[in-house]
């Protein structure tokens, strides 16, 4: 689901800490592709801040199928567009990185999984922000930890658990 360049060590903070902290966030949203179902800047900011456990400078870019495919081929060697790509630049503070969301893939997956498009964008944004902070899902244990945090954050934000 993600590509992590210069993968930082995960910040091992209890998931309830995400709700209690107020971290400085510089967030830019780039609409490389605009679909009617694309969330607005305030929604992306809310979801990003919910998952953030440190100060950060993040760019979220919404792309079309062609750009999603190109990026996934270039950085992961995969010949298909993926829902989210995450790029972390270094492990200095503030955290800096990019999250790329491929709109057609997000929309298709939401429909296939019988979820609202908004909820799926929220989940994938949270997923990307966790990747930026060093979380991963390469092992069953890592996946369980990451999914637990994602589920708790989604519920705190008023959405259903994305894994149920």
CORLINMO-V576782 format. One record per helix or strand of 2 or more residues. SS is the DSSP state (A for helix, B for strand). FROM is the first residue (numbers start at 0). TO is the last residue. Records with the same first field share a line. If there is no record, write none. Layout:
BEGIN
SS = FROM-TO, FROM-TO
END
This chain:
BEGIN
A = 16-19, 40-50, 64-75, 102-111, 116-131, 139-155
B = 24-30, 55-62, 83-89, 94-101
END
